[in-house]
Amino acid sequence: MPPRILVTYATKHETTQEIADAIVATLREEGLDADALPAGRVASVADYDAVVIGSPLYMGKILKEAKQFVDHFADALQEKPVAAFAVGMSCKDLTDENRRKVESAMGPITGRIPIRGEMGMFAGRMNPSYIPVLGFFMHYDEAKTEDARDWGAIRAWAGRLPAALGIAVPPLPA
């Protein structure tokens, strides 16, 4: 039976969910058993060999669902290899300053549990109607959405996860 990996995420506008789904698809292509679940729907991490936690960043903070997940499962996560990824428009241009901001914002995760490998930092999708206050006066218009996600970078990071997590990739059938 191949190792099982949980990719759990918090999301507001499905952007992080779509990234989690791409990570799971990549892990499955590697022959691993992987599930993507919203952080609030995870009942247990006991059946998983490793966990990946993702959250979007809003106003320099992760979503409360990601923090609550870590708070709830902190003891169990200490016993498993864990990786993390952040999603936000600040990841579009990863200057040293932006990296520091992302790392700081992910502190409620990385400060509670050890993270293996490099943290994934991915640009997201932005629509002006998502912005508090401004969004109140605007109707959602998909044409105004900037989608800065780099699917190649997301898949490449996901492809490095097994090694970072210390998970053996089963040989593919010949």
C-alpha positions, 0 to 999 in steps of 0.5 A: 500500500503506498504512503498516504499524504493529506493535503489540507488547506484553508480557502476563501475563494477556492484558489488555495483549494485548486492549488491543493488539488494540483498538489494531490494530482502530482503526488498521485502521478508519483504513485502516492495515495493523497487526499485534499481536504479543507482544514475544517473537515479533517477529523483525524490525521492518524491514517496519514503518513505525512501532512501538507498544510496550505493557507492563503494570506490576507492582510499578512495573516493566514486564515483562521481555519489553518491556525485552528487545524494546527492548534487542534492537531499539534501533538499528532503533527509533531509525530509526522513529517509536515510541509506547508505552502502559502498562497498570496499575491505577495508571492508573485514577486518573491523579493527577500522582503516578501519572503520574510513577510510570507514566512512571518505570516505562516508563523502560526503554522511554522512556529508550532510544528517543524516543517520539512523542506522549503515552504511553498510560496505561490502567487494566487488569484486576485479580483478587486471585488475580493478586497474588503470595503472596495469589494462591497461596492463592486460586483464580482467580474471574472474579467477583472481577475488576475490569475498569477498562479504558476502551475509549473512551479506548483507541480515542481514543488509538489514533485519534490515533496516526497523527498522533503517529507522522507516518503518513499515513492513506490516504483511505477508499474512497467 
